Amino acid sequence: MKKLKGLALFLSLLILVVTISGCTQNKGIENELKVEDSSLEDSVEIRDEGDFPVVVEDTFGNVETIEQEPMKIISLAPSNTEVLFELGLGDRVMGVTSYCDYPEEAKTKEVIGDFSGNNLERIIELNPDLVLVYGSGDEDENRIMRDAGIKVLGFMSESLSEIVDDIKTIGKATGKEKEAEELVSRIVAKKDSIVELVKGENEVRVFYEIWHDPLMGAGKGSFMDELITLAGGTNIADDADGAYPQYDLEQLIERDPEIYLSAHDMEDKTVESIKERPGYSVMTAIINNRVHLFYNDEADIVSRPGPRISEALEIVAKAIHPQLFE
Amino acid sequence: MVLLGLSAILILSIGFFSVLGTADIRSIDVFRIVLSKIPIIKRHISIEDLPASHEAIIWTIRLPRVLLGVLVGASLSMAGAAFQGLFKNPMADPYVIGISSGAAFGATIAIVLGINISFLNISTISIFAFIGALGAVFIVINIARVSHKIPTTTLLLAGIATSQFLTAIMSLFMVMNSKDLAKIVYWTMGTLAGKGWKPLVSISIPSITSMIIMNFFVKDLNIMLTGEESAQSMGVDVEKVKIYVLVLGTFMVSMSVSISGIIGFVGLIIPHMVRIVLGADHKILLPASALVGGIFMIFADLVARTVISPMELPVGIITALFGGPFFLYLLRASKR
């Protein structure tokens, strides 16, 4: 009996000690973070191109100080994976998600994230220097990774200017600032050339279908809305709040799109099947045979806010003004 | 008398809700367009001055949508009323014996496998949903059957267990085929939009026929309210009635669900509302539920398609939003 009591006492003491030390450790990390924050402005001033440490801020206002050039990187979003490969960092990428299918080489990387979540244990085990999460990422996961000394950045680009900013930030964080600048200027140059090309063309009414049952369009603030506008079209759904609203079919017919765009996301979704939908026969896009479906690669490019955005713009512009690309 | 009144209200609502919509079309033009489609009268009506888009909006989009709403609301409510009486369980709704999960399961398979076998102008997803719903109920009835009897409790439990199982498989499919995730979720939310005439025409005759046949069992259902044993002693073949009512209810609901997706709440609440107001006599309850269900459904759909134009709301949100408080009010009022 006495022995048991002693054991119980010892165990509870042990738990107490571990808890306290855990707490103090956390405090230590918080203090460190504060120090980083205060040193932020100075380090931006003195930093030379390509030199580390650098201080970067992601879309969600998280500030990370990166002391050394990251040699091991994990990307948890297909768009970020594309950026990393474009910047020539392909061989530093250790892990990707099951959605990262471009470039071809990305498919050879270890998959540590899919729809059901990220394999956090594997991420910690791989001990990367930098993790680029999808969107803002998961708060708890981010904290665990940061506690393990991993730098975590999240990007959520919804527009061309944001994509450009994010590429620059990723370039800065990885010591590829020059490459990022070059990539950005290539993207901007191509965008400008397409905008120049469609200049003076008649504005055409465009509808982009996200899904057909129920009908959903690309509304205001969506990536596709910007592409349509830049490509010399008017998105007829741009007064709908929210990026991907369920859209009223009566309004679609009344506003009468001249171009009807969609991704080929189901076997039985074809130009023919769209033409046969109830009420569609009176639509100008149907009468003039201007239904355009994006297949496979094209569908990926136009739906992914990454470095191929200028290609996406070209694809959309071609669908809207095919005569300019002959 | 009540039924005649309700029928009149239903016809008026069909007219009224067909006139209302987001497209900028005058009410008189709506009637001209509809009349111009009716044989004989059409000789006297010319709509050449109206743009083709108006005709398309009214005739191929709005009118079939309203009529489909009537059919879906009516079959859900009537089946709900019959099942509640049959099981003597106020929680019963048309989905309790596995129709919804079976339909969703069928639709999921069609979406995930990307099968394309359109038939009678009905989409592949609808066909699979219909087969899934019938299949699920068939399995449930067979699991619940003890020799020649179907005890109510066993049936409800088998229904719930099968539903959960199918939902689990569906979730598994959704996880493994995450690119189809959104499509499956949207399908299960249900909508009446953009279906056109073809599916409506395909399901209307069998749906209406099964609704009419269901009314042959109102006497038996009334007697069964006194208890299965006493009904048996009064000469009602309880097990036979059960099977017929189950099959008819399943059939009409499966057809609706396969076209519209899963619209909740209507089949549970409308029968209760009608029972509170008109009493539990199935002779009145069944047809009245169908009529009120139809009216309520097209009202909810009108709100869904107009309130935040040019966007739409899922109609299931509206049915719950308006039906819930109104039902609670009736419940309290009837308790006083």
Interface residues (C-beta under 8 A of the other chain):
Chain A: D114 F115 S116 W211 H212 D213 P214 L215 M216 G219 A237 D239 A240 D241 G242 P245 Q246 Y247 D248 L249 E250 Q251 I253 E254 R255 D256 D265 M266 E267 D268 R277 P278 G279 S281 V282 M283
Chain B: G21 T22 A23 D24 A52 S53 E55 A56 I57 T60 I61 R62 P64 I111 G114 I115 N116 S118 S123 T124 I125 V175 S178 K179 L181 A182 K183 Y186 W187 M189 T191 A193 G194 K195 G196 W197 K198 R305 I308 S309 P310 M311 E312 L313 P314
